[in-house]
Amino acid sequence: MRFSFARVAGLFVLVALSQGCASTRSVSVGSDTPTYSVDVTNQMSHTMEIHWSDGGPAKHLGSVGGGRTERFIVAGAKSASVTFTANDANNTHTRSYPVTLAAGSTQKITVR
């Protein structure tokens, strides 16, 4: 089998280009946005809807049944100082709870 200089050079260029392209790929794992864990205990007899706000529009987390505790994850807070709001379906019982979020620990809120 006979190899010409042009074929060997062409093969070398292809290998070099493919390795150059492979080295420019990057993989992003995870997120730069910190997340915070919050346990909400509802001591009311009825279900309460839970929201949080860092000064902007309130974001809905979910609901907590009467006498139950639920864990929520807060992501995208612009500040560690946020306010949680709990309200019933009729908006007749509304409670606000200022909280300072802390990475690596679970904040606890009790709705009364």
N, C-alpha and C positions, 0 to 999 in steps of 0.2 A: 504494500500500500504506500502510495506516494503522497506526501503532504507538501503543499506549496506554502511559501512564506505568507501569501495573502490569506490563505485559509487559517493558518495558525494565528496570525495577527487578528483576523476577524473573530476567531474564537476567544482570544484573550480580551478583546474589547467587550464582547458580550458578557463574559464572566465578570469583568470589572464593573460594567454598568449594572448588572443584576445585584452585585454585592453593594454597590453604592445606593441603589434604591432600597434595598432591605435595611440598610443602616439608618435610613431617614424615617422609618416607621416608629411611631411611639404608641404606647398603650397607657391609657389613663385608668387607674383603679381607684375607686373611692370618690370622695368629693371634698372640695375645699370648704364647703358650708358646714359649720358645726351643727350637731344635733344635740338636743337636750331631752332628758326623760323627766316626765311629770306624772305622779300618781294623784288621781283625783278621787277622794272618798265623798260620796253623797249621803249625808245623814238625813236628807229630806225623805218623805214617804213616796215621792213621785220622781219620775225621770227628769233629769236636768241636761240641757244642751250646753256643751262647753266650747268656748271660743277663746282666742288669744289675740293680742295686738301689741305691737312694739311702737305704737304711735301712728301707724298707718291703718288701713282698713282691717277690721276683725277677720280672722281666719277660723273657720269651723274645724274643731278637732273630732267631735263625736258626742255621743250621749252616755250618761252614766245612770243606770237604774237606781231607784230608791234603795238605800241600805247597801249599795255595792261600791266597789273600788275598781277603777279602770286606769291602765297606764297608757299615756299618750307620748308621742315623740314630736317635739317641736323642731322644725328645721327652717332655716332662712331668716331667723331673727336678726334684725339690724343692730339690736342692742340686747344686753343681758337683762336689762330691766324691762319686763313686760307686764301686762295686765291680763289676767284670766277673768272671763265673765261666765257665770252660770245662770241660765234662765230656763224656766219651765215652758211648756208648749204654748201657754196662753200669755206669756210674758208678764205674769202677775207676780212672780218671784224672781228677782234679778239680784245677783250678788257679784261683786267685783273683788278680785284678790291681786294686789301687786306682788310680784315675785321677781327675785333676782335669780336668773338661771345660772347654773354652774356645770361646766363640762365634767363628766366623770362621776356625777352624783345625781340622785333622783330627788327632785323637789316634791314636797307633799302639800296638797291643798285639801282642806276639809270644807265641804259645802254644808252650811247649817241654815 
